[in-house]
């Protein structure tokens, strides 16, 4: 695993994937979205959004968007 924030100082940032064989919704596409403003809703065309990965840092907001 690689620290997503390697070289930037501050806390470590990792993404962990979980598998649930009983869940019929499977992730088929994931992207990172950087934004200058906080997002409170899932953008159109996506099914889910993570918390801000950059939480506690000063610059931009960073999210993982998921489509199933």
Secondary structure, 3 states (H helix, E strand, C coil): CCCCCCCCCCCCCCCCCCCCCCCCCCCCEEEEEEECCCCCCCCCCCCEECCCCCCCCCCCEEEEEEEC
